[in-house]
Amino acid sequence: MKTLNLRVIGYPTFGIVLLLVVWQMYVVMFHVPMAVLPTPVQIAQSFVDDRAALLSQGWVTLQECVYGFALAFIVGVPIAFAIANSPILNRMFYPLLIAMQSVPKVALAPIVLVWLGTGIESKLALVWLVAFFPIVVDTATGLRTTPVNLIELATSLRATRMQIFLKIQMPAALPHVISGAKIAVTLAVIGAVIGEFVGSTEGLGNLLLVANSQLNTPLAFAALISLALLGLLLYLAIAAIEFALRPWLPHTAEMAGAV
């Protein structure tokens, strides 16, 4: 247990502290201007001085991420079910999904802004666009790996398609669904920031633009670190859901989590 705690907590903490010490010494020794690279101490001071702005704008970005991710999940799982169970739909729409994923979302952002305006709707659309693909692909992969003999047995017992999905396919695919959700929820932060960059008066992305325009580099770094912490928080939320579902997960969950 002590070795595990050292690996999980001790080493990362030591690495972060070492990085901060080297960073502080480099800026001080070489007299790097604050506008170019602030010290960790100056960034920490910005967290204290601008905590109200960081918290309020972080709450806006958090809402955009959560709502957009939820929308991607609600829409993505049924589409994954349709693609996994219909070869015709798979051939028709899977190439379109790949093509949509290949388009840079920064290029789509101005178009989405024209369609939906500068409100939260455009941010939700961009979060949905970036989070949708991993949910669909991982869920469809999990549904396809469901043991065929279980599906044949359920069919012989005259189970409906919905019963087969809810009681056989979805439980078997849960490790893949959670894996896709972990990827999607971190990408959701990127989608929200893209939307805030293109057109918004709120959120950490907008705060980052304002800080850069004012050469307030400590605040810009504080906003960046807040975005990283936000992504970590959302990832841990999915990990907590995975832990709660562990008794119902198949043994392949450990393998899926390792990947």
matplotlib code that plots the C-alpha trace (Angstrom):
import matplotlib.pyplot as plt

x = [0.0, 2.8, 4.5, 1.2, 0.7, 4.2, 3.6, 0.2, 0.7, 4.3, 6.0, 3.6, 3.7, 7.5, 7.5, 5.2, 7.2, 10.4, 9.0, 7.7, 11.1, 13.0, 10.5, 10.8, 14.6, 14.8, 12.6, 14.4, 17.9, 17.5, 15.2, 12.4, 9.8, 6.4, 4.6, 6.6, 6.7, 5.4, 6.7, 4.6, 4.4, 2.9, 0.4, -0.6, -1.0, -3.3, -5.4, -5.9, -6.5, -8.7, -10.5, -13.9, -13.5, -11.9, -14.7, -17.6, -16.1, -15.1, -18.7, -19.9, -17.4, -18.3, -22.0, -21.1, -19.0, -21.5, -24.6, -22.7, -21.3, -24.7, -26.2, -23.5, -24.1, -27.8, -27.6, -24.5, -25.6, -28.7, -26.8, -24.1, -26.8, -28.2, -24.8, -23.7, -26.9, -27.4, -24.8, -26.6, -26.6, -23.0, -21.9, -24.1, -23.1, -19.8, -17.7, -19.7, -18.8, -15.1, -15.3, -17.0, -14.4, -11.6, -12.9, -11.1, -13.7, -12.0, -13.1, -16.7, -16.9, -17.7, -20.4, -22.0, -21.8, -23.7, -26.4, -26.8, -25.6, -23.2, -25.3, -24.7, -26.3, -23.3, -21.0, -23.1, -23.0, -19.2, -18.9, -21.3, -19.3, -16.0, -17.5, -19.9, -17.4, -15.5, -18.9, -20.3, -17.2, -16.4, -20.1, -20.5, -17.3, -18.5, -21.9, -20.2, -18.1, -21.2, -21.0, -23.0, -24.3, -26.0, -27.8, -28.8, -30.1, -32.1, -33.5, -34.6, -36.4, -38.3, -36.7, -37.3, -34.6, -34.9, -34.6, -31.5, -30.0, -30.8, -30.1, -27.3, -25.6, -25.4, -24.0, -21.4, -20.5, -20.3, -16.5, -16.2, -18.9, -17.1, -13.8, -15.4, -17.0, -13.6, -12.1, -15.2, -15.5, -11.9, -12.5, -15.6, -13.4, -11.6, -14.9, -16.2, -13.0, -13.2, -16.7, -15.6, -12.7, -14.8, -17.7, -18.5, -18.4, -18.2, -16.2, -12.5, -11.8, -13.0, -11.1, -8.0, -8.4, -9.0, -5.9, -3.8, -5.0, -4.1, -0.7, -1.9, 0.1, -0.3, -4.1, -3.7, -1.7, -4.3, -7.1, -5.1, -4.5, -8.2, -9.1, -6.7, -8.3, -11.7, -10.9, -9.4, -12.5, -14.8, -12.6, -12.7, -16.4, -16.6, -14.1, -16.3, -19.3, -17.2, -16.2, -19.9, -20.8, -17.9, -20.1, -22.1, -19.2, -17.9, -14.4, -13.3, -13.7, -10.2, -8.8, -10.7, -9.6, -6.0, -6.2]
y = [0.0, 2.4, 1.7, 2.3, 5.6, 6.6, 5.8, 7.4, 10.4, 10.8, 10.8, 13.1, 15.6, 15.5, 16.1, 19.1, 20.6, 20.1, 21.7, 24.7, 25.2, 25.1, 27.4, 30.0, 29.8, 30.2, 33.3, 34.9, 34.1, 35.2, 38.2, 37.1, 39.8, 39.0, 39.7, 36.9, 34.3, 34.9, 33.0, 30.4, 32.7, 35.5, 33.0, 31.9, 35.6, 36.0, 33.1, 34.9, 38.4, 37.3, 34.3, 35.9, 36.2, 32.7, 31.1, 32.9, 32.3, 28.8, 28.1, 29.2, 27.0, 24.1, 24.4, 24.5, 21.3, 19.4, 20.2, 19.7, 16.4, 15.2, 16.1, 14.2, 11.2, 11.2, 11.5, 9.4, 6.2, 5.6, 6.4, 3.9, 1.3, 1.8, 1.7, -1.4, -3.4, -2.3, -3.0, -0.7, 2.2, 1.5, 1.7, 4.8, 7.0, 5.7, 7.4, 10.6, 10.5, 10.1, 13.0, 15.2, 14.3, 15.2, 18.8, 21.2, 22.5, 25.9, 26.1, 25.2, 27.6, 30.8, 29.0, 27.6, 31.2, 32.5, 29.8, 29.9, 33.3, 34.2, 32.6, 29.2, 27.4, 27.8, 26.6, 23.5, 22.8, 22.9, 20.8, 18.3, 18.2, 17.3, 14.9, 13.1, 11.0, 9.1, 8.3, 6.9, 5.0, 3.4, 2.5, 0.9, -1.0, -2.3, -3.3, -5.2, -7.2, -8.5, -12.4, -13.7, -16.7, -14.4, -12.5, -15.7, -17.1, -14.0, -14.1, -17.7, -16.7, -14.1, -11.0, -7.8, -5.6, -3.2, -5.9, -7.3, -3.9, -3.0, -6.3, -7.8, -5.5, -2.3, -4.1, -5.9, -2.6, -0.5, -0.6, 0.8, 3.4, 4.6, 4.7, 6.8, 9.1, 9.7, 10.9, 12.9, 14.7, 16.1, 17.1, 18.9, 21.5, 22.1, 22.6, 25.0, 27.1, 27.2, 28.6, 31.2, 32.2, 32.8, 34.7, 35.1, 37.5, 34.8, 31.8, 31.0, 31.2, 34.7, 35.6, 34.2, 36.4, 39.5, 38.7, 38.3, 41.6, 43.4, 41.6, 40.2, 37.0, 35.7, 35.8, 34.1, 31.3, 31.1, 30.7, 28.0, 26.1, 26.5, 24.9, 22.0, 21.5, 21.7, 18.9, 16.8, 17.4, 16.2, 13.2, 12.2, 12.5, 9.9, 7.8, 8.0, 6.8, 3.9, 3.0, 3.1, 0.8, -1.6, -4.4, -4.5, -4.2, -7.4, -8.6, -6.8, -3.5, -3.7, -4.4, -1.5, 0.9, -0.2, 0.8]
z = [0.0, 0.8, -2.5, -4.3, -2.5, -3.4, -7.1, -7.4, -5.2, -4.2, -7.6, -9.4, -6.5, -6.4, -10.2, -10.0, -7.1, -9.0, -12.1, -10.2, -8.4, -11.7, -13.3, -10.5, -10.5, -14.3, -14.4, -11.4, -12.5, -16.2, -15.3, -17.7, -17.9, -16.3, -19.6, -21.2, -18.5, -14.9, -12.0, -10.2, -7.3, -9.5, -11.0, -7.5, -6.5, -9.6, -8.4, -5.1, -6.6, -9.4, -7.7, -8.2, -11.9, -12.3, -10.3, -12.1, -15.6, -14.7, -13.7, -17.1, -18.9, -16.6, -17.5, -21.3, -20.9, -18.8, -21.0, -24.2, -23.1, -21.9, -25.3, -27.0, -24.8, -25.2, -29.0, -29.5, -27.7, -29.8, -33.0, -32.0, -31.4, -34.9, -36.5, -34.6, -35.4, -39.0, -41.6, -44.0, -41.6, -40.7, -44.4, -45.0, -42.0, -40.5, -43.3, -42.7, -39.0, -39.8, -42.3, -39.7, -37.1, -39.5, -40.0, -37.6, -35.1, -35.2, -38.9, -38.0, -35.1, -37.2, -39.1, -35.9, -34.5, -37.5, -37.1, -33.3, -32.2, -29.3, -26.6, -24.9, -27.8, -30.0, -27.2, -26.7, -30.4, -30.5, -27.3, -28.9, -32.1, -30.3, -27.8, -30.1, -32.1, -29.3, -27.6, -30.9, -31.9, -28.5, -27.8, -31.2, -30.7, -27.4, -28.8, -31.6, -29.1, -27.3, -27.3, -30.2, -28.3, -25.7, -28.4, -30.1, -26.8, -26.1, -29.7, -29.2, -26.1, -28.1, -26.5, -28.2, -29.8, -26.9, -24.3, -26.0, -26.0, -22.4, -20.8, -22.9, -25.3, -23.1, -20.0, -22.1, -23.8, -20.6, -20.4, -23.9, -23.2, -20.1, -22.0, -24.7, -22.1, -20.5, -23.8, -24.7, -21.4, -21.7, -25.3, -24.2, -22.5, -25.8, -27.6, -25.0, -25.2, -29.0, -28.8, -26.2, -28.4, -31.5, -29.9, -26.2, -23.4, -20.7, -19.8, -19.1, -22.8, -23.0, -19.8, -21.4, -24.4, -22.2, -20.1, -23.2, -24.7, -21.5, -21.2, -17.9, -18.3, -14.7, -15.2, -18.6, -17.0, -14.1, -16.7, -18.5, -15.2, -14.3, -17.7, -16.9, -13.5, -15.0, -17.4, -14.6, -12.5, -15.3, -15.9, -12.2, -12.3, -15.0, -13.1, -10.0, -12.1, -13.4, -9.8, -8.8, -11.7, -11.1, -9.6, -12.8, -15.2, -16.9, -16.3, -19.5, -17.7, -16.3, -19.7, -21.2, -18.4, -18.9, -22.6]

ax = plt.figure().add_subplot(projection="3d")
ax.plot(x, y, z, "-o")
ax.set_aspect("equal")
plt.show()
